[in-house]
């Protein structure tokens, strides 16, 4: 795991409130804890110490970065509108919350 990348993500308040995961040296984020929301870009490693930010799907390239700070900035720039703290629950619950007007959530 790239601890410098993890530290940079943790230093960003918008990402610190999401549910992180690491797999195959990639750093993922989710808006729910029960499974993956798959609507947040994630960071992949490139040869030579560079980074590729993709997502939400692997076929959507957000951009390449030379530093962890640049990679994290690309992730933040690709967050979905209104992205808030991860919910404890599954994607279905997140989808329900996304369709309810904010003044109707109790």
N, C-alpha and C positions, 0 to 999 in steps of 0.2 A: 504494500500500500504506500502511496505517495503521501507521507505525513505533512509535507509542505502544502499540498493541495487541500488536505483535510483542514489544516489550520486556517488557510485562507477562506475556505467555505464557512468555517465556524465564525470567523471574524465578521462575516457579512450578516447583519441582523435578519434580512429577508430569507436567507437560506438556513440560518440557525433555527428558525421556527418550523422548518420542514422535516420530514422523516428521511434521514440519509441511509444509503446502503452502498456497499462496495462489492463489485463482482468483476472478476477478470481484469483487475486494475482500473475499472471504470468507476466513477463516482456518480451515483444516482440520487435523486430526490423525489419524494412523493408527498402529496397533500393529504394522504390518509395513512394510517398505520396498519390496517388489516390486510391490505394488499397494495398494489401500485396504481396510482392515479394515471400514470403514463401521459401526463400533460405538461411536464417540466423538462427542459433540456438537461442533458447530462454530459459529463466530461470523459473523453477517451484519451489515452496516451498515443502519441505519435513517436516514431523514431527520432532520436536526437534530442530528447527532452522537451519536445513540443506537445501541444494539446489540441484536440479536435473537440469542439462542442457541437453536439447534434441533438436533434429532438424537436418535439417529443419522440418522433420515430427515428430509427436509425438512418432512414433515407433523407431526412431533413437536416442539411448541414447549416448550422448557425454561423460557424466560422472557425478559423484556426488561431491559435495563440502561442506566443513564445514564452509567456510567463504564467504562473498560477493566477496572479492577479488579473491578467487579461482574460484568462479562461473563466474565472468566477464572474467577471463583469459581463461576459457574453451570456452566461447562464441567467444572471439577474435580468439582463435586457430581454431575455426570452420567456420570463415568467408570464403565466396567463394573467389576464386582467383580474384584479381583485384578489390575487393570490394571498391568502392569509395563513395562519397557523395550521399545521396538519391536524386533522380531526382523528380522534380515536375511533376507528371503525373502518368499514370497507368502502370501496369506490361507489357502490350504490347509494350509500348514505351521503357521500360527498356530492354525487349527482343531484340528489334530492335537495340538498342545501343550496346548490348552485342555481336551482330553478325557483327557489322561494325568495321573494323580495326581502331585503335585509330587515325591514321593520316588522316582518312576520315571523322571524326566527326567535324562539323562546329558549 
